[in-house]
Amino acid sequence: MKYATIRAVGHAILRMDVEPSLVQSLRMWLEKFCREHNRRLIGLFVDFGQVPDTLDPPALDCVKRGEADGLFVMRMEEAGQAQPRGVFETLCLGADESIIWLWATQLRDRWLLPPPSGQPHEAIQLAVEWSSRQKMSPLSISHRLTKEGYLQVDGQPWTAAKIEELFDVLCRQELTDSRLGRTS
């Protein structure tokens, strides 16, 4: 069965005094983690020091626009020196967590994304999540998307063939990006 590669974006909250080499190491670690877990890192956004009290960081915008299927939120602080948390990271990270992966559906559950509106990019995010997380077949995905009111761009219901075609397109896009040296 075919599965789509998960498009991931990262949001890191780092100390103000972090060396650029640490940011590069973090990016390399995240890219490696993504490769090993059927994900493709499309971007890493970094906030240094105290995070602005916003619910719209650029990484979340990538998920809202349908460019990513979910995001990593990471926080790095010195041991024993807890920094105050912004609203975004409070909603994402538990008190003892320093990294978490959140699917678009989980971001909606935390009120960080609006309720689904039936847009095609939301259907694509769900198809990728369901194939990866729940190991659903293209046929099951097409039935569930149609049942939940998601239509294709042309207004037609989803079919198993269209889901497989979608996964082929996402895989070709990943191959093209890798051949052109675009990792994120």
N, C-alpha and C positions, 0 to 999 in steps of 0.2 A: 504494500500500500504506500502511496505517495504522501509525504508530509512536506509542508512548506517550511522554509527557514524563518525563524522568528526574528522580526526586525526589532532591535533593542536600542534604547538610548539611555545614557547615564547622566545622573545629576550628583555631583560630588560636593560636599561641604567640607572644606579643609581649613586648617589653621592659617592665619595670616602669614606666618613665617615659613611656610612650606617652600622648599627648594623646587625649581622647575623640573629637575631630574625626577623628583618624586611624582609629579603630575604625569610625566612621561611613563614612568614605571607603572603607575596606576592604570593608564591607558593600555599599556602592553598587557598587563595582567587581565584587564577586562576583555580585551580582544581575544586573548587566549581562552579565557573562560567561555566566552561566547562561541568560539569555534568548537570547543569540546561539548557544548550543550545545545547544538543546533540553533544558535542565534547568530545574528550579524549585527555588529555594533555600527550604528549609523551616525552616532555623535556622542560626545562627552562634553557636558557643560559643567564648569567649575565655579563655585562661589568661595571666595576667600574671606575668612573672618566671620563676623556675624552676618547671617543671612537676612536680607531684607524681608520684612513681614508681608510676603506676597503669596498668593495662591496660583500665580501664573509664571513659574519659571520657564525658560525656553525649552527645557526637556519635556515638560508637560505639554507645551504647545505642539511639539512633534507628534505626540499621541493624539491630541485633539484634531490635528489636521489629517490623521490617518497615515503619517509617514513611519510610525513605529507602532508595534503591537503592545508594548509595555515598556516599563522603565526600571532601571536600577537607581535606588537612592542610597548614597553612601555618605557616612560622616566619619571624619578622622579628627580626633582631638587627643591632646596629651593625656597620658594615664593620670587619673586623679584630679584632672582639671576640667570638669564639666563646663561646657559653654551653654549659654541660654539658647533655646531652640526657637526657630521661627514656626509660624503656623503650618506651613507646608511640611516641614520635616516632622513636626509633632503628629500630623495626621498620617504620615507614612511610616515612621520608625517607632517601634516600641521603646520603652525606657532603656532596655539593655541591648538594643539592636544597633549595629553599626552599618549593616548593609541589608537591603531587601529587594526582591524582584516583585513588581506589581503589574499584573495584566490590566488592560483597559477596563475590564469588568470590575476588578478590585478597586481601581481608581474611582469608578462610579460609586461603588459601595461606600467609599470614604468621602463622597461629595466633592471630589476633585475634578470630575468630569461631569458634564450635564447628562441627564438620562438619554438613552439611545433614541435617535430620531428616525431610524430606518434608513440612514444614508448608506450608499454602497461601501464607502470606506470603513464604516462600522461593521458591515457584514464581513468584509475581508479580515478585519481584526478578529472577529469571532471565529471565522473559519480556521484561521491559523492557530488560535488558542485551542479550539476544540480538537483539531487534528493532533496537536502536540500534547496537550495536557490530558485530554480524555481519550485519545487514540480513536476518535470517531472516523468512520469511513466517509469518503466524499458523498455517498448516497445519503447517509444519516445526516451529514452537515447540510446538504441541500434541503432535505425535508424539514429540519429544525429551523433553518433560516426562513424558509417560506412560511412555516407555521407561525413564526414570531413576527412576520410582516416585513421582512427585509426583501427588497427587490433588487434586481440588477440595474445598472445604469439605464438600460433600455426599457425598464419597467416590467420585464418578464420575471417569472419565478426562477429561483435557482434550480439547476439540475446537477446531477453527479458529474456529467461531462464538463459543465461550466466550472465546477469546483476544481476538477483535475486540470483544466486549462488554466485556471487562475494560479494553481500551484506551479505549473510549468512556466508561466510568465515570471513568477517570483523567483524561481530557480535560475532562469535565464538572466534575469536582472542581476542576481547575485554573481553569476559567472562573468558577465560583462564587467561589473564593477571590480571584481578581483583581477581580471585581465588588464584593466585600465589602472590598476593600483589604487582604486578608491576603497579604502577600508572604513573610513568614517569621515 
